[in-house]
Amino acid sequence: MPERQFVVQPLHVLKTGFWDVAKINLPKLLLQDARLLKLRNLASLAESCNEQIRSRENYRIHNGAMTNLTHNMRLYDEPLVQQLVALKAAIQEYEELDKNALAG
């Protein structure tokens, strides 16, 4: 029986330059409500996702010959997916804050 082999796709880190731009050129709109805090939370969550992606990629690159790689990659992917879901929720919360500000 031939060995089962899988290709584990690489992941790319998220672009997080928005926080640096916001800190350098802080618009007055960001000082209203909890926008600045929420934006900082978004940047922190995105960077946390990036660290998990980097860790996953290092593991994938250096352990490709392992027979249990696919199972172990799932152990990396599950918390990463949870973190990405939290990031998506934070983005939606921030967007809702903007919608409410425009409506009000």
C-alpha positions in Angstrom: 0.0 0.0 0.0 1.5 3.4 -1.0 2.2 6.0 1.7 -0.5 8.7 2.0 1.2 12.0 1.3 -0.3 15.4 1.6 0.7 18.9 0.6 0.2 21.3 3.5 -0.4 24.7 2.0 1.6 27.6 3.3 -0.1 30.5 5.0 0.8 34.2 4.5 0.9 36.7 7.4 -1.8 39.4 7.6 -1.0 42.9 6.6 -1.0 45.0 9.8 0.5 48.3 8.7 -2.8 50.1 9.4 -1.9 50.5 13.1 1.4 52.2 12.3 -0.3 54.6 9.9 -3.0 55.3 12.5 -0.4 56.1 15.2 1.5 58.4 13.0 -1.4 60.3 11.6 -4.1 60.1 14.2 -7.4 61.4 12.8 -9.8 63.1 15.3 -12.4 60.5 14.4 -10.3 57.8 16.1 -10.5 59.7 19.4 -14.3 59.4 19.5 -16.1 56.7 21.4 -13.9 53.6 21.8 -12.5 53.7 18.3 -8.8 53.9 19.2 -9.1 51.1 21.8 -10.9 48.9 19.3 -8.4 49.7 16.5 -5.6 48.8 18.9 -7.4 45.6 19.7 -7.7 44.8 16.0 -3.9 45.3 15.6 -3.1 43.1 18.6 -5.4 40.3 17.4 -3.9 40.5 13.8 -0.4 40.3 15.2 -1.3 37.4 17.4 -2.7 35.6 14.3 0.6 36.4 12.5 2.7 34.9 15.3 0.6 31.7 15.1 1.0 31.6 11.3 4.7 32.1 11.6 4.9 29.3 14.2 2.8 27.0 11.9 4.9 27.8 8.9 8.2 27.0 10.8 6.7 23.7 12.0 5.5 22.9 8.4 8.9 23.7 6.9 11.0 21.8 9.4 8.8 18.7 9.9 7.6 17.9 6.4 9.0 14.4 6.6 7.0 13.3 9.7 4.4 10.7 9.1 1.9 12.4 11.4 2.4 15.9 9.9 -1.3 16.3 8.8 -2.6 15.5 12.3 -0.1 17.8 13.9 -0.9 20.6 11.5 -4.5 20.4 12.6 -3.3 21.0 16.1 -1.8 24.3 14.8 -4.8 25.1 12.6 -7.6 24.8 15.2 -6.4 27.6 17.5 -5.4 29.7 14.5 -9.0 29.4 13.1 -10.4 30.4 16.5 -8.1 33.5 16.6 -9.1 34.4 13.0 -12.8 34.1 14.0 -12.1 36.5 17.0 -10.4 38.9 14.6 -13.3 38.8 12.2 -15.7 39.6 15.1 -13.5 42.5 16.2 -13.5 43.9 12.7 -17.3 43.6 12.4 -17.6 45.3 15.8 -15.4 48.2 14.6 -17.3 48.5 11.4 -20.6 48.6 13.4 -19.2 51.4 15.4 -18.5 53.3 12.2 -22.0 52.6 10.8 -23.6 53.9 14.0 -21.4 57.0 13.9 -22.4 57.7 10.3 -26.1 57.1 11.0 -26.1 59.3 14.2 
